[in-house]
Amino acid sequence: LNKLFGYDLTEVPKPEQVSPLPVGVGRIIRKAPKDKKHKVAILSLGTRLVEAVKAQRMLASDPDSDIGVTVADARFMKPLDEDLIRKLAAEHDVLVT
């Protein structure tokens, strides 16, 4: 996981170093490069985030690919972050859920 997310997971942060997780708010994990002609967004929920990032990396590793992939983590089923979903749908050609 250290290589996947780019930060060290071996140290546990102290309570004063973290903030509460806002309920119903998703986040963008990886953003599609602006120079790609076709844009795909993968909206992950729950344990599928690792697989979504792997898929993004696989597509990004092809130098001839004209597909840019954004990975978003919905975090919550209820309430859904409707603003995030609308933004992904508006800015991408395909939204995979």
N, C-alpha and C positions, 0 to 999 in steps of 0.2 A: 504493500500500500504506500510505502514511502515514495517509491518511484512514480506511482500512479498519480498521486495528488501533489507531489512536489514539496512536501514538508515532512518533518520528522514526527512520527507518531509514538516514539519511545518515551517521551517525556509527557507527563500529565500536567496540564496547566493548573495553577492555583485558582481558587474560586474568584479572587479579585481580578484575575486576568481574562475572565470570560464574561460574556453578556448573555442575557436570556435569549432564547430562540423565539422570534416572533411567530405566533401561530398564523397559518394561512398565507405565509409569504415564501415564495420560491426564490431560487437564485440561479444565475447563469454560471455554469462551471467552466465551459470552454466556449469561445466566441468564434464563429466562422470568419475566415479571412475576407476582407472586403474585396480583394482582387479576384475572387472565384466567381464564375459566371452563374452557377447553380448553387442554391443554398438549401440545406436540409437542417431542420431542427429536430433533435431527439429530446422528448420530454420524459424524464425518468421519474419513477415513483418507488420509494422503498429500496429494496435490495438490488434493483436492476441498474443502479448508477454505475457500478464498476463495469458492467457489460456495455453500457452506453459509451463510456469513455474509451473502452477498448475498440469499439466500432469506429469512433471518431478518429482514434489514432491510426487504425488500419486504413481508413480512407485518406487521411492526411499524409500517410507515408508514400502514396503513389504520386510521383512528381508530375505525371501526365494528367492527373485527375483535375477536372474543372469543377469539382464539387467541394463546397465548403460546409463544414458541419458545426453546428452549435449544439452543445449539450446543456440542458437545463434540468435542475433538480426541483420537482414540485414540492417535495418534503412532506406535504400533507394531502390526504384524500379529501378531508373536510376540515375547514373550508378550503376550496381550491383557490389558487391565486389566479383569478380570471384575468387580471390585467397582464400578467406574464404570458398567459396562454394567447390572449389577443395580440400581444406584441410579437410573439413568435410566429403566429399565423400570418401576420401582416408583413413581416420582414423576410420570410422564407418561402420557397416554392413548395416545400413539402414539410409537413409536421407529423412526426412519428410519435405515437404514444404507446 
